Amino acid sequence: MTRPALRSRSYKRVYRRTPGGKTVVHYERRKNTPMRCARCGTILNGVPIKDYLRRKLPKTLKRPQRMFGGVLCANCLREVLKIVVKESVAK
Ligand SMILES: [Zn+2]
């Protein structure tokens, strides 16, 4: 059994083969993953890159204060809104 502190899933388990031929488990901290646009995949502006900041900051500092803030980038939102408006005018 591993040390209690290492049982946490905030550590990634990496299997490494030692020179002696044994396979051992190494525990590595997970890397910060930046939030990405759901449509084009670019890294979102206005959203903290560090995971722990996204947990502890107030909601208003976690994403831009507009519709789809923290989900779509500004360019994609603009394009989507144009498409929606165009469709509603055509009807
Ligand atoms: Zn986008």
PDB file of the backbone (N, CA, C, O) and the ligand in Angstrom, with CONECT records:
HET     ZN  A 101       1
ATOM      1  N   MET A   1       0.853  -1.196   0.000  1.00  0.00           N
ATOM      2  CA  MET A   1       0.000   0.000   0.000  1.00  0.00           C
ATOM      3  C   MET A   1       0.879   1.233   0.000  1.00  0.00           C
ATOM      4  O   MET A   1       1.921   1.300   0.652  1.00  0.00           O
ATOM      5  N   THR A   2       0.439   2.141  -0.714  1.00  0.00           N
ATOM      6  CA  THR A   2       1.205   3.377  -0.831  1.00  0.00           C
ATOM      7  C   THR A   2       0.990   4.275   0.382  1.00  0.00           C
ATOM      8  O   THR A   2       0.088   4.062   1.192  1.00  0.00           O
ATOM      9  N   ARG A   3       1.836   5.268   0.474  1.00  0.00           N
ATOM     10  CA  ARG A   3       1.672   6.272   1.519  1.00  0.00           C
ATOM     11  C   ARG A   3       0.316   6.958   1.365  1.00  0.00           C
ATOM     12  O   ARG A   3      -0.107   7.228   0.241  1.00  0.00           O
ATOM     13  N   PRO A   4      -0.363   7.242   2.452  1.00  0.00           N
ATOM     14  CA  PRO A   4      -1.691   7.861   2.331  1.00  0.00           C
ATOM     15  C   PRO A   4      -1.697   9.128   1.476  1.00  0.00           C
ATOM     16  O   PRO A   4      -2.644   9.363   0.725  1.00  0.00           O
ATOM     17  N   ALA A   5      -0.650   9.942   1.585  1.00  0.00           N
ATOM     18  CA  ALA A   5      -0.612  11.188   0.817  1.00  0.00           C
ATOM     19  C   ALA A   5      -0.587  10.913  -0.683  1.00  0.00           C
ATOM     20  O   ALA A   5      -1.055  11.730  -1.476  1.00  0.00           O
ATOM     21  N   LEU A   6      -0.035   9.751  -1.072  1.00  0.00           N
ATOM     22  CA  LEU A   6       0.093   9.447  -2.489  1.00  0.00           C
ATOM     23  C   LEU A   6      -1.131   8.731  -3.041  1.00  0.00           C
ATOM     24  O   LEU A   6      -1.202   8.482  -4.244  1.00  0.00           O
ATOM     25  N   ARG A   7      -2.086   8.398  -2.197  1.00  0.00           N
ATOM     26  CA  ARG A   7      -3.302   7.752  -2.701  1.00  0.00           C
ATOM     27  C   ARG A   7      -4.209   8.750  -3.403  1.00  0.00           C
ATOM     28  O   ARG A   7      -5.140   8.370  -4.113  1.00  0.00           O
ATOM     29  N   SER A   8      -3.924  10.034  -3.197  1.00  0.00           N
ATOM     30  CA  SER A   8      -4.746  11.065  -3.809  1.00  0.00           C
ATOM     31  C   SER A   8      -4.623  10.995  -5.322  1.00  0.00           C
ATOM     32  O   SER A   8      -3.548  10.735  -5.861  1.00  0.00           O
ATOM     33  N   ARG A   9      -5.746  11.232  -6.001  1.00  0.00           N
ATOM     34  CA  ARG A   9      -5.718  11.187  -7.460  1.00  0.00           C
ATOM     35  C   ARG A   9      -5.215  12.491  -8.073  1.00  0.00           C
ATOM     36  O   ARG A   9      -5.198  12.639  -9.295  1.00  0.00           O
ATOM     37  N   SER A  10      -4.804  13.444  -7.219  1.00  0.00           N
ATOM     38  CA  SER A  10      -4.178  14.622  -7.794  1.00  0.00           C
ATOM     39  C   SER A  10      -2.756  14.293  -8.230  1.00  0.00           C
ATOM     40  O   SER A  10      -2.081  15.111  -8.856  1.00  0.00           O
ATOM     41  N   TYR A  11      -2.311  13.091  -7.892  1.00  0.00           N
ATOM     42  CA  TYR A  11      -1.036  12.598  -8.408  1.00  0.00           C
ATOM     43  C   TYR A  11      -1.313  11.635  -9.539  1.00  0.00           C
ATOM     44  O   TYR A  11      -2.241  10.828  -9.482  1.00  0.00           O
ATOM     45  N   LYS A  12      -0.481  11.736 -10.580  1.00  0.00           N
ATOM     46  CA  LYS A  12      -0.600  10.830 -11.712  1.00  0.00           C
ATOM     47  C   LYS A  12       0.309   9.651 -11.444  1.00  0.00           C
ATOM     48  O   LYS A  12       1.428   9.826 -10.960  1.00  0.00           O
ATOM     49  N   ARG A  13      -0.155   8.451 -11.750  1.00  0.00           N
ATOM     50  CA  ARG A  13       0.685   7.267 -11.566  1.00  0.00           C
ATOM     51  C   ARG A  13       1.418   6.960 -12.864  1.00  0.00           C
ATOM     52  O   ARG A  13       0.804   6.767 -13.914  1.00  0.00           O
ATOM     53  N   VAL A  14       2.725   6.918 -12.772  1.00  0.00           N
ATOM     54  CA  VAL A  14       3.544   6.657 -13.952  1.00  0.00           C
ATOM     55  C   VAL A  14       4.341   5.386 -13.685  1.00  0.00           C
ATOM     56  O   VAL A  14       5.022   5.277 -12.665  1.00  0.00           O
ATOM     57  N   TYR A  15       4.257   4.433 -14.595  1.00  0.00           N
ATOM     58  CA  TYR A  15       4.982   3.173 -14.436  1.00  0.00           C
ATOM     59  C   TYR A  15       6.346   3.308 -15.092  1.00  0.00           C
ATOM     60  O   TYR A  15       6.452   3.653 -16.269  1.00  0.00           O
ATOM     61  N   ARG A  16       7.392   3.030 -14.313  1.00  0.00           N
ATOM     62  CA  ARG A  16       8.754   3.159 -14.815  1.00  0.00           C
ATOM     63  C   ARG A  16       9.468   1.838 -14.607  1.00  0.00           C
ATOM     64  O   ARG A  16       9.298   1.182 -13.579  1.00  0.00           O
ATOM     65  N   ARG A  17      10.265   1.456 -15.586  1.00  0.00           N
ATOM     66  CA  ARG A  17      11.056   0.252 -15.431  1.00  0.00           C
ATOM     67  C   ARG A  17      12.441   0.625 -14.924  1.00  0.00           C
ATOM     68  O   ARG A  17      13.126   1.456 -15.519  1.00  0.00           O
ATOM     69  N   THR A  18      12.846   0.009 -13.822  1.00  0.00           N
ATOM     70  CA  THR A  18      14.148   0.309 -13.229  1.00  0.00           C
ATOM     71  C   THR A  18      15.236  -0.478 -13.966  1.00  0.00           C
ATOM     72  O   THR A  18      14.937  -1.423 -14.697  1.00  0.00           O
ATOM     73  N   PRO A  19      16.490  -0.086 -13.771  1.00  0.00           N
ATOM     74  CA  PRO A  19      17.585  -0.835 -14.407  1.00  0.00           C
ATOM     75  C   PRO A  19      17.591  -2.317 -14.000  1.00  0.00           C
ATOM     76  O   PRO A  19      18.059  -3.166 -14.758  1.00  0.00           O
ATOM     77  N   GLY A  20      17.080  -2.620 -12.821  1.00  0.00           N
ATOM     78  CA  GLY A  20      17.025  -4.013 -12.389  1.00  0.00           C
ATOM     79  C   GLY A  20      15.909  -4.811 -13.029  1.00  0.00           C
ATOM     80  O   GLY A  20      15.799  -6.014 -12.793  1.00  0.00           O
ATOM     81  N   GLY A  21      15.077  -4.166 -13.836  1.00  0.00           N
ATOM     82  CA  GLY A  21      14.033  -4.877 -14.545  1.00  0.00           C
ATOM     83  C   GLY A  21      12.681  -4.840 -13.865  1.00  0.00           C
ATOM     84  O   GLY A  21      11.694  -5.329 -14.414  1.00  0.00           O
ATOM     85  N   LYS A  22      12.627  -4.256 -12.657  1.00  0.00           N
ATOM     86  CA  LYS A  22      11.349  -4.161 -11.958  1.00  0.00           C
ATOM     87  C   LYS A  22      10.529  -3.014 -12.539  1.00  0.00           C
ATOM     88  O   LYS A  22      11.084  -2.024 -13.014  1.00  0.00           O
ATOM     89  N   THR A  23       9.228  -3.152 -12.498  1.00  0.00           N
ATOM     90  CA  THR A  23       8.351  -2.043 -12.844  1.00  0.00           C
ATOM     91  C   THR A  23       7.858  -1.412 -11.550  1.00  0.00           C
ATOM     92  O   THR A  23       7.241  -2.076 -10.717  1.00  0.00           O
ATOM     93  N   VAL A  24       8.133  -0.135 -11.392  1.00  0.00           N
ATOM     94  CA  VAL A  24       7.734   0.563 -10.161  1.00  0.00           C
ATOM     95  C   VAL A  24       6.797   1.707 -10.517  1.00  0.00           C
ATOM     96  O   VAL A  24       6.757   2.171 -11.657  1.00  0.00           O
ATOM     97  N   VAL A  25       6.049   2.149  -9.524  1.00  0.00           N
ATOM     98  CA  VAL A  25       5.111   3.252  -9.739  1.00  0.00           C
ATOM     99  C   VAL A  25       5.749   4.532  -9.236  1.00  0.00           C
ATOM    100  O   VAL A  25       6.183   4.610  -8.087  1.00  0.00           O
ATOM    101  N   HIS A  26       5.804   5.518 -10.084  1.00  0.00           N
ATOM    102  CA  HIS A  26       6.229   6.842  -9.660  1.00  0.00           C
ATOM    103  C   HIS A  26       5.011   7.735  -9.612  1.00  0.00           C
ATOM    104  O   HIS A  26       4.106   7.609 -10.437  1.00  0.00           O
ATOM    105  N   TYR A  27       4.985   8.639  -8.645  1.00  0.00           N
ATOM    106  CA  TYR A  27       3.853   9.548  -8.502  1.00  0.00           C
ATOM    107  C   TYR A  27       4.280  10.933  -8.929  1.00  0.00           C
ATOM    108  O   TYR A  27       5.231  11.494  -8.385  1.00  0.00           O
ATOM    109  N   GLU A  28       3.583  11.480  -9.897  1.00  0.00           N
ATOM    110  CA  GLU A  28       3.934  12.807 -10.397  1.00  0.00           C
ATOM    111  C   GLU A  28       2.740  13.734 -10.262  1.00  0.00           C
ATOM    112  O   GLU A  28       1.595  13.329 -10.465  1.00  0.00           O
ATOM    113  N   ARG A  29       3.023  14.983  -9.916  1.00  0.00           N
ATOM    114  CA  ARG A  29       1.967  15.983  -9.872  1.00  0.00           C
ATOM    115  C   ARG A  29       1.403  16.167 -11.273  1.00  0.00           C
ATOM    116  O   ARG A  29       2.152  16.196 -12.250  1.00  0.00           O
ATOM    117  N   ARG A  30       0.079  16.293 -11.371  1.00  0.00           N
ATOM    118  CA  ARG A  30      -0.522  16.545 -12.679  1.00  0.00           C
ATOM    119  C   ARG A  30      -0.178  17.951 -13.134  1.00  0.00           C
ATOM    120  O   ARG A  30      -0.041  18.858 -12.313  1.00  0.00           O
ATOM    121  N   LYS A  31      -0.039  18.134 -14.437  1.00  0.00           N
ATOM    122  CA  LYS A  31       0.278  19.442 -14.978  1.00  0.00           C
ATOM    123  C   LYS A  31      -0.987  20.275 -15.087  1.00  0.00           C
ATOM    124  O   LYS A  31      -2.085  19.736 -15.225  1.00  0.00           O
ATOM    125  N   ASN A  32      -0.831  21.591 -15.024  1.00  0.00           N
ATOM    126  CA  ASN A  32      -1.963  22.478 -15.231  1.00  0.00           C
ATOM    127  C   ASN A  32      -2.435  22.351 -16.671  1.00  0.00           C
ATOM    128  O   ASN A  32      -1.623  22.339 -17.596  1.00  0.00           O
ATOM    129  N   THR A  33      -3.753  22.256 -16.862  1.00  0.00           N
ATOM    130  CA  THR A  33      -4.284  22.183 -18.216  1.00  0.00           C
ATOM    131  C   THR A  33      -5.116  23.422 -18.475  1.00  0.00           C
ATOM    132  O   THR A  33      -6.133  23.636 -17.816  1.00  0.00           O
ATOM    133  N   PRO A  34      -4.694  24.243 -19.430  1.00  0.00           N
ATOM    134  CA  PRO A  34      -5.459  25.451 -19.727  1.00  0.00           C
ATOM    135  C   PRO A  34      -6.806  25.109 -20.341  1.00  0.00           C
ATOM    136  O   PRO A  34      -6.940  24.096 -21.029  1.00  0.00           O
ATOM    137  N   MET A  35      -7.810  25.954 -20.094  1.00  0.00           N
ATOM    138  CA  MET A  35      -9.138  25.750 -20.674  1.00  0.00           C
ATOM    139  C   MET A  35      -9.108  26.148 -22.141  1.00  0.00           C
ATOM    140  O   MET A  35      -8.468  27.124 -22.532  1.00  0.00           O
ATOM    141  N   ARG A  36      -9.825  25.358 -22.943  1.00  0.00           N
ATOM    142  CA  ARG A  36      -9.800  25.599 -24.384  1.00  0.00           C
ATOM    143  C   ARG A  36     -11.192  25.873 -24.921  1.00  0.00           C
ATOM    144  O   ARG A  36     -12.196  25.463 -24.338  1.00  0.00           O
ATOM    145  N   CYS A  37     -11.229  26.562 -26.027  1.00  0.00           N
ATOM    146  CA  CYS A  37     -12.501  26.881 -26.685  1.00  0.00           C
ATOM    147  C   CYS A  37     -13.149  25.579 -27.157  1.00  0.00           C
ATOM    148  O   CYS A  37     -12.477  24.705 -27.705  1.00  0.00           O
ATOM    149  N   ALA A  38     -14.475  25.457 -26.937  1.00  0.00           N
ATOM    150  CA  ALA A  38     -15.179  24.231 -27.291  1.00  0.00           C
ATOM    151  C   ALA A  38     -15.319  24.073 -28.797  1.00  0.00           C
ATOM    152  O   ALA A  38     -15.581  22.974 -29.285  1.00  0.00           O
ATOM    153  N   ARG A  39     -15.145  25.162 -29.537  1.00  0.00           N
ATOM    154  CA  ARG A  39     -15.378  25.096 -30.981  1.00  0.00           C
ATOM    155  C   ARG A  39     -14.065  24.984 -31.757  1.00  0.00           C
ATOM    156  O   ARG A  39     -13.938  24.138 -32.642  1.00  0.00           O
ATOM    157  N   CYS A  40     -13.087  25.835 -31.429  1.00  0.00           N
ATOM    158  CA  CYS A  40     -11.861  25.844 -32.234  1.00  0.00           C
ATOM    159  C   CYS A  40     -10.653  25.309 -31.465  1.00  0.00           C
ATOM    160  O   CYS A  40      -9.640  24.976 -32.081  1.00  0.00           O
ATOM    161  N   GLY A  41     -10.733  25.219 -30.142  1.00  0.00           N
ATOM    162  CA  GLY A  41      -9.648  24.600 -29.395  1.00  0.00           C
ATOM    163  C   GLY A  41      -8.512  25.510 -28.991  1.00  0.00           C
ATOM    164  O   GLY A  41      -7.507  25.032 -28.463  1.00  0.00           O
ATOM    165  N   THR A  42      -8.634  26.811 -29.221  1.00  0.00           N
ATOM    166  CA  THR A  42      -7.587  27.716 -28.761  1.00  0.00           C
ATOM    167  C   THR A  42      -7.705  27.914 -27.248  1.00  0.00           C
ATOM    168  O   THR A  42      -8.775  27.730 -26.667  1.00  0.00           O
ATOM    169  N   ILE A  43      -6.597  28.290 -26.628  1.00  0.00           N
ATOM    170  CA  ILE A  43      -6.599  28.525 -25.189  1.00  0.00           C
ATOM    171  C   ILE A  43      -7.409  29.782 -24.895  1.00  0.00           C
ATOM    172  O   ILE A  43      -7.222  30.818 -25.533  1.00  0.00           O
ATOM    173  N   LEU A  44      -8.317  29.677 -23.916  1.00  0.00           N
ATOM    174  CA  LEU A  44      -9.222  30.788 -23.626  1.00  0.00           C
ATOM    175  C   LEU A  44      -8.507  31.886 -22.852  1.00  0.00           C
ATOM    176  O   LEU A  44      -7.737  31.609 -21.932  1.00  0.00           O
ATOM    177  N   ASN A  45      -8.763  33.114 -23.225  1.00  0.00           N
ATOM    178  CA  ASN A  45      -8.277  34.260 -22.467  1.00  0.00           C
ATOM    179  C   ASN A  45      -9.222  34.524 -21.306  1.00  0.00           C
ATOM    180  O   ASN A  45     -10.408  34.201 -21.378  1.00  0.00           O
ATOM    181  N   GLY A  46      -8.702  35.107 -20.243  1.00  0.00           N
ATOM    182  CA  GLY A  46      -9.560  35.480 -19.121  1.00  0.00           C
ATOM    183  C   GLY A  46      -9.892  34.339 -18.195  1.00  0.00           C
ATOM    184  O   GLY A  46     -10.658  34.517 -17.248  1.00  0.00           O
ATOM    185  N   VAL A  47      -9.323  33.148 -18.450  1.00  0.00           N
ATOM    186  CA  VAL A  47      -9.540  31.990 -17.577  1.00  0.00           C
ATOM    187  C   VAL A  47      -8.180  31.606 -17.007  1.00  0.00           C
ATOM    188  O   VAL A  47      -7.234  31.404 -17.768  1.00  0.00           O
ATOM    189  N   PRO A  48      -8.060  31.501 -15.667  1.00  0.00           N
ATOM    190  CA  PRO A  48      -6.750  31.162 -15.091  1.00  0.00           C
ATOM    191  C   PRO A  48      -6.216  29.826 -15.620  1.00  0.00           C
ATOM    192  O   PRO A  48      -6.962  28.855 -15.755  1.00  0.00           O
ATOM    193  N   ILE A  49      -4.922  29.796 -15.912  1.00  0.00           N
ATOM    194  CA  ILE A  49      -4.320  28.576 -16.455  1.00  0.00           C
ATOM    195  C   ILE A  49      -4.087  27.569 -15.334  1.00  0.00           C
ATOM    196  O   ILE A  49      -4.202  26.362 -15.545  1.00  0.00           O
ATOM    197  N   LYS A  50      -3.758  28.068 -14.136  1.00  0.00           N
ATOM    198  CA  LYS A  50      -3.424  27.150 -13.048  1.00  0.00           C
ATOM    199  C   LYS A  50      -4.681  26.525 -12.450  1.00  0.00           C
ATOM    200  O   LYS A  50      -5.647  27.221 -12.138  1.00  0.00           O
ATOM    201  N   ASP A  51      -4.653  25.198 -12.296  1.00  0.00           N
ATOM    202  CA  ASP A  51      -5.823  24.459 -11.831  1.00  0.00           C
ATOM    203  C   ASP A  51      -6.275  24.926 -10.451  1.00  0.00           C
ATOM    204  O   ASP A  51      -7.471  25.082 -10.203  1.00  0.00           O
ATOM    205  N   TYR A  52      -5.304  25.151  -9.544  1.00  0.00           N
ATOM    206  CA  TYR A  52      -5.698  25.479  -8.177  1.00  0.00           C
ATOM    207  C   TYR A  52      -6.357  26.851  -8.120  1.00  0.00           C
ATOM    208  O   TYR A  52      -7.195  27.097  -7.252  1.00  0.00           O
ATOM    209  N   LEU A  53      -5.988  27.753  -9.039  1.00  0.00           N
ATOM    210  CA  LEU A  53      -6.633  29.060  -9.068  1.00  0.00           C
ATOM    211  C   LEU A  53      -8.075  28.940  -9.537  1.00  0.00           C
ATOM    212  O   LEU A  53      -8.954  29.664  -9.068  1.00  0.00           O
ATOM    213  N   ARG A  54      -8.311  28.016 -10.470  1.00  0.00           N
ATOM    214  CA  ARG A  54      -9.679  27.825 -10.950  1.00  0.00           C
ATOM    215  C   ARG A  54     -10.562  27.238  -9.858  1.00  0.00           C
ATOM    216  O   ARG A  54     -11.784  27.387  -9.897  1.00  0.00           O
ATOM    217  N   ARG A  55      -9.946  26.568  -8.878  1.00  0.00           N
ATOM    218  CA  ARG A  55     -10.731  26.034  -7.767  1.00  0.00           C
ATOM    219  C   ARG A  55     -11.030  27.095  -6.730  1.00  0.00           C
ATOM    220  O   ARG A  55     -12.142  27.149  -6.203  1.00  0.00           O
ATOM    221  N   LYS A  56     -10.048  27.950  -6.425  1.00  0.00           N
ATOM    222  CA  LYS A  56     -10.210  28.788  -5.247  1.00  0.00           C
ATOM    223  C   LYS A  56     -10.659  30.216  -5.532  1.00  0.00           C
ATOM    224  O   LYS A  56     -11.104  30.900  -4.611  1.00  0.00           O
ATOM    225  N   LEU A  57     -10.563  30.689  -6.760  1.00  0.00           N
ATOM    226  CA  LEU A  57     -10.962  32.059  -7.050  1.00  0.00           C
ATOM    227  C   LEU A  57     -12.486  32.191  -7.055  1.00  0.00           C
ATOM    228  O   LEU A  57     -13.188  31.205  -7.279  1.00  0.00           O
ATOM    229  N   PRO A  58     -13.003  33.392  -6.811  1.00  0.00           N
ATOM    230  CA  PRO A  58     -14.446  33.593  -6.967  1.00  0.00           C
ATOM    231  C   PRO A  58     -14.858  33.408  -8.425  1.00  0.00           C
ATOM    232  O   PRO A  58     -14.055  33.570  -9.343  1.00  0.00           O
ATOM    233  N   LYS A  59     -16.128  33.067  -8.610  1.00  0.00           N
ATOM    234  CA  LYS A  59     -16.608  32.709  -9.944  1.00  0.00           C
ATOM    235  C   LYS A  59     -16.389  33.829 -10.957  1.00  0.00           C
ATOM    236  O   LYS A  59     -16.118  33.576 -12.131  1.00  0.00           O
ATOM    237  N   THR A  60     -16.513  35.085 -10.481  1.00  0.00           N
ATOM    238  CA  THR A  60     -16.393  36.203 -11.414  1.00  0.00           C
ATOM    239  C   THR A  60     -14.977  36.360 -11.954  1.00  0.00           C
ATOM    240  O   THR A  60     -14.774  37.010 -12.980  1.00  0.00           O
ATOM    241  N   LEU A  61     -13.998  35.774 -11.275  1.00  0.00           N
ATOM    242  CA  LEU A  61     -12.615  35.876 -11.761  1.00  0.00           C
ATOM    243  C   LEU A  61     -12.211  34.632 -12.552  1.00  0.00           C
ATOM    244  O   LEU A  61     -11.089  34.541 -13.050  1.00  0.00           O
ATOM    245  N   LYS A  62     -13.128  33.684 -12.663  1.00  0.00           N
ATOM    246  CA  LYS A  62     -12.767  32.436 -13.331  1.00  0.00           C
ATOM    247  C   LYS A  62     -13.018  32.464 -14.823  1.00  0.00           C
ATOM    248  O   LYS A  62     -12.413  31.691 -15.566  1.00  0.00           O
ATOM    249  N   ARG A  63     -13.910  33.351 -15.277  1.00  0.00           N
ATOM    250  CA  ARG A  63     -14.213  33.393 -16.706  1.00  0.00           C
ATOM    251  C   ARG A  63     -14.767  34.757 -17.052  1.00  0.00           C
ATOM    252  O   ARG A  63     -15.227  35.473 -16.163  1.00  0.00           O
ATOM    253  N   PRO A  64     -14.737  35.143 -18.334  1.00  0.00           N
ATOM    254  CA  PRO A  64     -15.267  36.429 -18.751  1.00  0.00           C
ATOM    255  C   PRO A  64     -16.766  36.520 -18.482  1.00  0.00           C
ATOM    256  O   PRO A  64     -17.479  35.520 -18.557  1.00  0.00           O
ATOM    257  N   GLN A  65     -17.233  37.713 -18.171  1.00  0.00           N
ATOM    258  CA  GLN A  65     -18.635  37.916 -17.819  1.00  0.00           C
ATOM    259  C   GLN A  65     -19.463  38.193 -19.067  1.00  0.00           C
ATOM    260  O   GLN A  65     -19.998  39.289 -19.232  1.00  0.00           O
ATOM    261  N   ARG A  66     -19.566  37.223 -19.921  1.00  0.00           N
ATOM    262  CA  ARG A  66     -20.464  37.350 -21.066  1.00  0.00           C
ATOM    263  C   ARG A  66     -21.008  35.979 -21.369  1.00  0.00           C
ATOM    264  O   ARG A  66     -20.552  34.987 -20.800  1.00  0.00           O
ATOM    265  N   MET A  67     -21.981  35.907 -22.262  1.00  0.00           N
ATOM    266  CA  MET A  67     -22.547  34.597 -22.558  1.00  0.00           C
ATOM    267  C   MET A  67     -21.465  33.708 -23.173  1.00  0.00           C
ATOM    268  O   MET A  67     -20.652  34.164 -23.978  1.00  0.00           O
ATOM    269  N   PHE A  68     -21.469  32.461 -22.790  1.00  0.00           N
ATOM    270  CA  PHE A  68     -20.480  31.463 -23.211  1.00  0.00           C
ATOM    271  C   PHE A  68     -19.064  31.831 -22.783  1.00  0.00           C
ATOM    272  O   PHE A  68     -18.099  31.300 -23.332  1.00  0.00           O
ATOM    273  N   GLY A  69     -18.920  32.756 -21.786  1.00  0.00           N
ATOM    274  CA  GLY A  69     -17.602  33.070 -21.252  1.00  0.00           C
ATOM    275  C   GLY A  69     -17.019  31.826 -20.583  1.00  0.00           C
ATOM    276  O   GLY A  69     -17.686  31.193 -19.763  1.00  0.00           O
ATOM    277  N   GLY A  70     -15.795  31.476 -20.922  1.00  0.00           N
ATOM    278  CA  GLY A  70     -15.180  30.269 -20.378  1.00  0.00           C
ATOM    279  C   GLY A  70     -15.511  29.018 -21.159  1.00  0.00           C
ATOM    280  O   GLY A  70     -15.045  27.934 -20.808  1.00  0.00           O
ATOM    281  N   VAL A  71     -16.316  29.141 -22.224  1.00  0.00           N
ATOM    282  CA  VAL A  71     -16.664  27.989 -23.063  1.00  0.00           C
ATOM    283  C   VAL A  71     -16.192  28.225 -24.492  1.00  0.00           C
ATOM    284  O   VAL A  71     -15.502  27.394 -25.081  1.00  0.00           O
ATOM    285  N   LEU A  72     -16.585  29.389 -25.042  1.00  0.00           N
ATOM    286  CA  LEU A  72     -16.187  29.733 -26.400  1.00  0.00           C
ATOM    287  C   LEU A  72     -15.236  30.917 -26.362  1.00  0.00           C
ATOM    288  O   LEU A  72     -15.330  31.765 -25.475  1.00  0.00           O
ATOM    289  N   CYS A  73     -14.316  30.978 -27.327  1.00  0.00           N
ATOM    290  CA  CYS A  73     -13.457  32.149 -27.424  1.00  0.00           C
ATOM    291  C   CYS A  73     -14.260  33.288 -28.062  1.00  0.00           C
ATOM    292  O   CYS A  73     -15.340  33.064 -28.608  1.00  0.00           O
ATOM    293  N   ALA A  74     -13.730  34.491 -27.988  1.00  0.00           N
ATOM    294  CA  ALA A  74     -14.461  35.666 -28.453  1.00  0.00           C
ATOM    295  C   ALA A  74     -14.753  35.567 -29.952  1.00  0.00           C
ATOM    296  O   ALA A  74     -15.838  35.941 -30.398  1.00  0.00           O
ATOM    297  N   ASN A  75     -13.791  35.066 -30.729  1.00  0.00           N
ATOM    298  CA  ASN A  75     -13.989  34.974 -32.176  1.00  0.00           C
ATOM    299  C   ASN A  75     -15.095  34.001 -32.520  1.00  0.00           C
ATOM    300  O   ASN A  75     -15.938  34.294 -33.368  1.00  0.00           O
ATOM    301  N   CYS A  76     -15.103  32.826 -31.861  1.00  0.00           N
ATOM    302  CA  CYS A  76     -16.125  31.823 -32.143  1.00  0.00           C
ATOM    303  C   CYS A  76     -17.493  32.329 -31.723  1.00  0.00           C
ATOM    304  O   CYS A  76     -18.473  32.118 -32.438  1.00  0.00           O
ATOM    305  N   LEU A  77     -17.579  32.999 -30.567  1.00  0.00           N
ATOM    306  CA  LEU A  77     -18.874  33.512 -30.112  1.00  0.00           C
ATOM    307  C   LEU A  77     -19.420  34.508 -31.129  1.00  0.00           C
ATOM    308  O   LEU A  77     -20.607  34.494 -31.455  1.00  0.00           O
ATOM    309  N   ARG A  78     -18.539  35.370 -31.623  1.00  0.00           N
ATOM    310  CA  ARG A  78     -18.953  36.361 -32.619  1.00  0.00           C
ATOM    311  C   ARG A  78     -19.512  35.657 -33.858  1.00  0.00           C
ATOM    312  O   ARG A  78     -20.571  36.024 -34.366  1.00  0.00           O
ATOM    313  N   GLU A  79     -18.785  34.641 -34.336  1.00  0.00           N
ATOM    314  CA  GLU A  79     -19.253  33.923 -35.534  1.00  0.00           C
ATOM    315  C   GLU A  79     -20.587  33.230 -35.272  1.00  0.00           C
ATOM    316  O   GLU A  79     -21.495  33.293 -36.101  1.00  0.00           O
ATOM    317  N   VAL A  80     -20.706  32.568 -34.117  1.00  0.00           N
ATOM    318  CA  VAL A  80     -21.933  31.835 -33.801  1.00  0.00           C
ATOM    319  C   VAL A  80     -23.109  32.793 -33.723  1.00  0.00           C
ATOM    320  O   VAL A  80     -24.190  32.507 -34.238  1.00  0.00           O
ATOM    321  N   LEU A  81     -22.889  33.957 -33.064  1.00  0.00           N
ATOM    322  CA  LEU A  81     -23.984  34.916 -32.944  1.00  0.00           C
ATOM    323  C   LEU A  81     -24.413  35.423 -34.307  1.00  0.00           C
ATOM    324  O   LEU A  81     -25.606  35.591 -34.560  1.00  0.00           O
ATOM    325  N   LYS A  82     -23.444  35.671 -35.196  1.00  0.00           N
ATOM    326  CA  LYS A  82     -23.781  36.140 -36.544  1.00  0.00           C
ATOM    327  C   LYS A  82     -24.631  35.116 -37.270  1.00  0.00           C
ATOM    328  O   LYS A  82     -25.603  35.466 -37.940  1.00  0.00           O
ATOM    329  N   ILE A  83     -24.257  33.831 -37.133  1.00  0.00           N
ATOM    330  CA  ILE A  83     -25.017  32.762 -37.790  1.00  0.00           C
ATOM    331  C   ILE A  83     -26.435  32.728 -37.240  1.00  0.00           C
ATOM    332  O   ILE A  83     -27.399  32.623 -37.998  1.00  0.00           O
ATOM    333  N   VAL A  84     -26.561  32.817 -35.915  1.00  0.00           N
ATOM    334  CA  VAL A  84     -27.901  32.743 -35.289  1.00  0.00           C
ATOM    335  C   VAL A  84     -28.772  33.901 -35.745  1.00  0.00           C
ATOM    336  O   VAL A  84     -29.943  33.717 -36.080  1.00  0.00           O
ATOM    337  N   VAL A  85     -28.187  35.107 -35.756  1.00  0.00           N
ATOM    338  CA  VAL A  85     -28.962  36.296 -36.171  1.00  0.00           C
ATOM    339  C   VAL A  85     -29.369  36.174 -37.634  1.00  0.00           C
ATOM    340  O   VAL A  85     -30.501  36.496 -37.996  1.00  0.00           O
ATOM    341  N   LYS A  86     -28.448  35.711 -38.473  1.00  0.00           N
ATOM    342  CA  LYS A  86     -28.752  35.549 -39.888  1.00  0.00           C
ATOM    343  C   LYS A  86     -29.919  34.596 -40.096  1.00  0.00           C
ATOM    344  O   LYS A  86     -30.818  34.853 -40.896  1.00  0.00           O
ATOM    345  N   GLU A  87     -29.886  33.474 -39.346  1.00  0.00           N
ATOM    346  CA  GLU A  87     -30.956  32.480 -39.485  1.00  0.00           C
ATOM    347  C   GLU A  87     -32.293  33.057 -39.016  1.00  0.00           C
ATOM    348  O   GLU A  87     -33.327  32.814 -39.638  1.00  0.00           O
ATOM    349  N   SER A  88     -32.271  33.825 -37.912  1.00  0.00           N
ATOM    350  CA  SER A  88     -33.539  34.342 -37.388  1.00  0.00           C
ATOM    351  C   SER A  88     -34.099  35.418 -38.320  1.00  0.00           C
ATOM    352  O   SER A  88     -35.316  35.577 -38.403  1.00  0.00           O
ATOM    353  N   VAL A  89     -33.238  36.159 -39.021  1.00  0.00           N
ATOM    354  CA  VAL A  89     -33.713  37.184 -39.963  1.00  0.00           C
ATOM    355  C   VAL A  89     -34.295  36.523 -41.204  1.00  0.00           C
ATOM    356  O   VAL A  89     -35.282  37.005 -41.760  1.00  0.00           O
ATOM    357  N   ALA A  90     -33.692  35.421 -41.641  1.00  0.00           N
ATOM    358  CA  ALA A  90     -34.130  34.742 -42.873  1.00  0.00           C
ATOM    359  C   ALA A  90     -35.514  34.137 -42.715  1.00  0.00           C
ATOM    360  O   ALA A  90     -36.233  33.961 -43.698  1.00  0.00           O
ATOM    361  N   LYS A  91     -35.898  33.812 -41.459  1.00  0.00           N
ATOM    362  CA  LYS A  91     -37.191  33.135 -41.280  1.00  0.00           C
ATOM    363  C   LYS A  91     -38.370  34.104 -41.413  1.00  0.00           C
ATOM    364  O   LYS A  91     -39.524  33.694 -41.290  1.00  0.00           O
TER     365      LYS A  91
HETATM  366 ZN    ZN A 101     -12.937  29.375 -30.604  1.00  0.00          ZN2+
END
